[in-house]
């Protein structure tokens, strides 16, 4: 009789351990395919309150339309455009002139950064227009800040420049 209790307890313990391992495996974060990123990671900057230059790849009536268009605009291994709500930038809608609530954009603090991105987009055959005036970022979705070089060439531009401050 004792032997039966021991066997039942062992089976129950095995089942509990198996369930615990399965739950852990299902909730664990996906491993990075090539290991952790090399070098420091940069926090995503929305540029809230700054006056930014925005390169526009298109304006779309719905998020789904914008996502579909973005999927067709491949920039090789690079990100390319970011999908943002039009309302994220004060003055954006007035400059674009086309209706739509979502846009594919890439934001920059310097004219040089924006112009380089336009050249890249044109290389891949994608539309790219720099808005004629800077727009104020109201924060929200990440739109690519930090991907341009500092004016002195010493690394990525991770903060405001004089032109982007109100």
N, C-alpha and C positions, 0 to 999 in steps of 0.2 A: 504494500500500500504506500509506504514511504517513497518507494521508487517511482510510482506513478505521479505523485506530487512533484517530485524533483524533475521528472521529464516534462510535465505540464508547465512548471515554472521556467524551465530552460527554453521551451518553445515560445512561451509568452515573452520572455526577455529578448529572444532573437527577433520576434516580430516587432517589438517596440523599437529595438535598435535599428532594424531595417527601415521602418517608417521614419525615424529621426534622420537617418542618412539620406533618404529620398527627399524629404522636405528641405534639408540643407542644400542638396544638389539643385533642386528646382528654384530656390530663392537666391542662390549665389550669383553675383554679377558675372556677366560674360567675360571670359578672359580676353585680353587684348591679343589679337592674332600674332603680333610681332614683338610682344613685350611692351613695357612702359615707354612713353615718349622719351626721346633723348633731349636733354637740356631742360631749362626751366619752363614751366607752363605759365601762360599769361592769362590773367583773369579777363573774362569777356566784358568789354566796356561799351556801354550804350551811348556815351557822350551826352548824357542828360544835361540840358541847359546850354550846351555848346551850339555854335553856328557852324554847320558842317556842309561840305560839298557832297552832293549825292549824284552818283552815276545811276541812271535808270535804264533797266533792261526791258521794262514793260509795266503796264498797269492793267489789272484784271478785275472783273466784277466779283469773283468769288475766290476764296482760298484754294478750292480745288482746281480752278482754271490756272491760277498762278503756280501751283505745285506741278501741274501737268506741263506747263511751259518751261518751268525751271528744270524739270527732268530731261527736256529736250536740249537744253543749253549746257553742254558738257565743256568744261574747261580743263580737260586732261586730268591731272592729279590734284588740281586746285579747286577751291570751293566755288568761286564764281560769284553768283548773285545770292542774296539773302531775301527771303520772303518776309515782308513786314506789312502791317496795316498802314495805309496811307496817312491816317490820323496821327501816326507816331512823329511826324515831322511838321511843325508849324510852318505854313507857307508852301508846302509841297503841292497840294491840290491846285492852288492858284497858278503855279508855274507849269504844271503838266498839262492842264486843260482837258485831259480825257477822263471820262467817267470811270469809276472803279474804286473799290475799297481796299484792294491789296496790290502791292507792287513788288517787283524784283529790283533790288537796289544793292549798291555797295557804297558805304559811306567813308569819307576821307576828311582829314583835317587840312591837307595841303593840296594845292593845285597840281603839283608834280605827281603826287600819288594818284589823284583822280585821272590825270592824263595818261599815266602809265597803264592804269586799268583799262581805259578806253582802247588803247593800242592793243592790249592783250585780248579784249573781247572782239575787236575787229579781226585779229589774227585767226580767231576761231569762227569768224563769220556771224557773230552775235550782235544784236543791237546794243548800243551804248551811247547815252546822251548825258552830258554833265548839265545839271540844272544851272541856269544863268546866274542865279543868286543863291547864297548860302541859306539853308533852312535850319530852324532851331529844333534840336532833338528834344523830345519830351520824355525820353527814356523808353524802356520797353524792350522789344526784341533786339537781339544782337544783329548788327548790320555790317560787320566787317572791320570796325576800328581796331587798330593795332597791326594791320597788315602792311602798312607803308613804312618806309625808312624815315628815320629822323633827318631833318634838314642837313645835319653835319655828317650823316652817313655812319654813325656809331652804333647802329642797331635799330630795332623797331621803335616806332613812335608810339609811346604808351601813355601819353597825356596830352593835354591841350597845348596848342601853339597860340601865339598872339592873335593870329587871324581868326581863330575859332572861338575866342572868348568874347562874350557879349559886351 
